[in-house]
Amino acid sequence: MSKEKSYFLEGINEQLPAAYRQLYDQYYKALVLYAINFLSSQQAAEDVVQELFATIWEKKTTFLSLTSFRTYLYNSVRNTSLNYLKRQNVELLYLDHLANTFQEVSEEDTNEEEVYRLLFCTIEKLPKRCREVFLLHMDGKKNEEIATALNISIETVKTQKKRALKFIKTQMGTYYFILPLCDILHKNSFLS
């Protein structure tokens, strides 16, 4: 190995800025062109090479010979490019899955979501204890379970549920009657 090449490699190993400048000048374009073979995108190829240079610097990688250094550079570009393509493929599959799973939102769906939003805004306006009782009820808890969890009587639970329902009906007005949760609200019967 020539003295110049030896100094270059020593400079890389010692993280000398001049050596990294030389690395950029001598290898950047060639590595980008190599990465383009895999990625077909100059921007992605440049990102891969820049990431490689940053990794060499951050990990303080040490090289024993110029041959092993070159092998490392090209193998790293190849592996990073392939990993990039795998990530892109996974992202595309995921986006395709999302597109097939979640169809466009119709006006009807938007209206239903708005009713839910109004319901939860209204629930937030309930007094603290009343809100706690009501939310536990919506979670499917029975009166006895709510009373035990909040350390109150069953009669207090029933009273708070009635107050909550009355408040929600008043606040939501006509929206209450189209509320998709009406069945859920009445499922366990507030009066029991």
C-alpha positions as CSV (number, residue, x, y, z in Angstrom):
1,M,0.0,0.0,0.0
2,S,1.4,3.4,-0.9
3,K,2.1,6.0,1.7
4,E,-0.7,8.3,0.4
5,K,-3.2,5.5,0.8
6,S,-1.8,4.6,4.2
7,Y,-2.2,8.2,5.4
8,F,-5.7,8.3,4.0
9,L,-6.8,5.2,5.9
10,E,-5.0,6.3,9.1
11,G,-6.9,9.6,8.8
12,I,-10.2,7.8,8.5
13,N,-9.4,5.7,11.5
14,E,-8.4,8.8,13.5
15,Q,-11.4,10.7,12.2
16,L,-9.4,13.5,10.7
17,P,-11.6,16.0,8.8
18,A,-9.1,16.1,5.9
19,A,-9.4,12.3,5.4
20,Y,-13.2,12.6,5.4
21,R,-13.0,15.3,2.7
22,Q,-10.8,13.0,0.7
23,L,-13.3,10.1,1.2
24,Y,-16.0,12.4,-0.1
25,D,-14.0,13.5,-3.1
26,Q,-12.8,10.1,-4.1
27,Y,-15.8,7.8,-3.3
28,Y,-19.0,9.8,-3.1
29,K,-20.0,9.9,-6.8
30,A,-19.0,6.3,-7.4
31,L,-21.0,5.1,-4.3
32,V,-24.0,7.1,-5.4
33,L,-23.9,5.6,-8.9
34,Y,-23.6,2.1,-7.3
35,A,-26.6,2.8,-5.1
36,I,-28.6,4.0,-8.1
37,N,-28.3,0.5,-9.5
38,F,-30.5,-0.7,-6.7
39,L,-32.7,2.3,-6.0
40,S,-33.3,4.0,-9.3
41,S,-33.5,7.3,-7.5
42,Q,-30.6,9.7,-7.2
43,Q,-32.0,11.3,-4.1
44,A,-32.4,8.0,-2.3
45,A,-28.9,6.9,-3.4
46,E,-27.4,10.1,-2.1
47,D,-29.2,9.6,1.2
48,V,-27.8,6.1,1.5
49,V,-24.2,7.2,0.9
50,Q,-24.5,10.2,3.2
51,E,-25.9,7.9,5.9
52,L,-22.9,5.6,5.3
53,F,-20.4,8.4,5.8
54,A,-22.2,9.5,8.9
55,T,-22.2,6.0,10.3
56,I,-18.4,5.6,9.7
57,W,-17.9,8.8,11.6
58,E,-20.3,8.1,14.5
59,K,-19.3,4.5,15.1
60,K,-15.6,5.4,14.8
61,T,-15.1,2.4,12.6
62,T,-11.5,1.3,12.2
63,F,-10.2,-0.3,9.0
64,L,-7.1,-2.5,8.7
65,S,-6.5,-2.1,4.9
66,L,-7.7,-0.1,2.0
67,T,-9.1,-3.2,0.4
68,S,-11.3,-4.0,3.5
69,F,-12.3,-0.3,3.6
70,R,-13.5,-0.4,0.0
71,T,-15.3,-3.7,0.5
72,Y,-17.0,-2.2,3.6
73,L,-18.1,0.8,1.6
74,Y,-19.6,-1.1,-1.3
75,N,-21.2,-3.8,0.9
76,S,-22.7,-1.2,3.2
77,V,-24.2,0.7,0.2
78,R,-25.6,-2.5,-1.2
79,N,-27.1,-3.7,2.2
80,T,-28.5,-0.3,3.0
81,S,-30.0,0.0,-0.4
82,L,-31.7,-3.4,-0.1
83,N,-33.0,-2.5,3.3
84,Y,-34.3,0.7,1.9
85,L,-36.2,-1.2,-0.8
86,K,-37.6,-3.6,1.8
87,R,-38.9,-0.7,3.9
88,Q,-40.4,0.9,0.9
89,N,-42.1,-2.4,0.0
90,V,-43.5,-2.8,3.5
91,E,-44.7,0.8,3.5
92,L,-46.4,0.3,0.1
93,L,-48.0,-2.8,1.4
94,Y,-49.2,-1.0,4.5
95,L,-50.5,1.9,2.5
96,D,-52.3,-0.4,0.2
97,H,-53.8,-2.2,3.2
98,L,-54.9,1.1,4.7
99,A,-56.5,2.2,1.4
100,N,-58.4,-1.1,1.2
101,T,-59.4,-1.1,4.9
102,F,-60.5,2.4,5.3
103,Q,-62.8,3.5,2.5
104,E,-63.6,7.1,1.8
105,V,-65.7,8.7,4.4
106,S,-69.2,9.5,3.3
107,E,-71.4,12.4,4.5
108,E,-73.4,9.9,6.6
109,D,-70.2,8.7,8.3
110,T,-69.2,12.3,9.0
111,N,-72.5,13.0,10.5
112,E,-72.3,10.0,12.7
113,E,-68.8,11.0,13.9
114,E,-70.1,14.5,14.6
115,V,-72.8,13.0,16.8
116,Y,-70.1,11.0,18.7
117,R,-68.0,14.1,19.1
118,L,-71.0,16.0,20.5
119,L,-71.8,13.2,22.9
120,F,-68.3,13.1,24.3
121,C,-68.2,16.9,24.6
122,T,-71.5,16.8,26.5
123,I,-70.2,14.0,28.8
124,E,-67.2,16.2,29.6
125,K,-69.6,18.9,30.8
126,L,-71.1,16.6,33.4
127,P,-70.2,17.2,37.0
128,K,-67.2,15.1,38.1
129,R,-69.0,12.4,40.0
130,C,-71.9,12.2,37.5
131,R,-69.3,11.9,34.7
132,E,-67.4,9.1,36.5
133,V,-70.6,7.1,37.1
134,F,-71.7,7.6,33.5
135,L,-68.4,6.6,31.9
136,L,-68.2,3.5,34.1
137,H,-71.7,2.6,32.9
138,M,-70.7,3.1,29.3
139,D,-67.8,0.7,29.9
140,G,-70.5,-1.9,30.7
141,K,-70.1,-1.9,34.5
142,K,-73.2,-2.9,36.6
143,N,-74.5,-0.6,39.3
144,E,-73.0,-2.7,42.0
145,E,-69.6,-2.6,40.4
146,I,-69.8,1.2,39.9
147,A,-70.8,1.7,43.6
148,T,-67.9,-0.5,44.8
149,A,-65.4,1.2,42.5
150,L,-66.4,4.7,43.5
151,N,-67.3,3.9,47.1
152,I,-70.8,5.2,46.8
153,S,-74.3,3.6,47.3
154,I,-76.2,1.9,44.5
155,E,-78.9,4.5,44.9
156,T,-76.4,7.3,44.2
157,V,-75.2,5.4,41.1
158,K,-78.8,5.2,39.8
159,T,-79.4,8.9,40.6
160,Q,-76.2,10.0,38.9
161,K,-77.0,7.9,35.8
162,K,-80.5,9.5,35.6
163,R,-79.0,13.0,35.9
164,A,-76.4,12.2,33.2
165,L,-79.0,10.9,30.8
166,K,-81.3,13.9,31.4
167,F,-78.4,16.3,30.9
168,I,-77.3,14.6,27.7
169,K,-80.8,14.6,26.3
170,T,-81.1,18.3,27.1
171,Q,-77.7,19.3,25.7
172,M,-77.8,17.3,22.6
173,G,-81.4,18.1,21.6
174,T,-82.5,16.4,18.4
175,Y,-79.0,14.9,18.0
176,Y,-79.8,12.7,21.0
177,F,-82.5,10.9,19.1
178,I,-80.2,10.0,16.2
179,L,-77.4,9.1,18.5
180,P,-76.0,5.7,17.4
181,L,-75.1,5.0,21.0
182,C,-78.8,5.2,22.2
183,D,-78.9,1.4,22.3
184,I,-75.7,1.3,24.4
185,L,-77.1,4.1,26.7
186,H,-80.2,2.2,27.3
187,K,-78.8,-1.4,27.2
188,N,-78.2,-1.7,30.9
189,S,-81.2,0.5,31.7
190,F,-80.4,3.6,33.6
191,L,-83.4,3.1,35.8
192,S,-82.3,-0.2,37.2
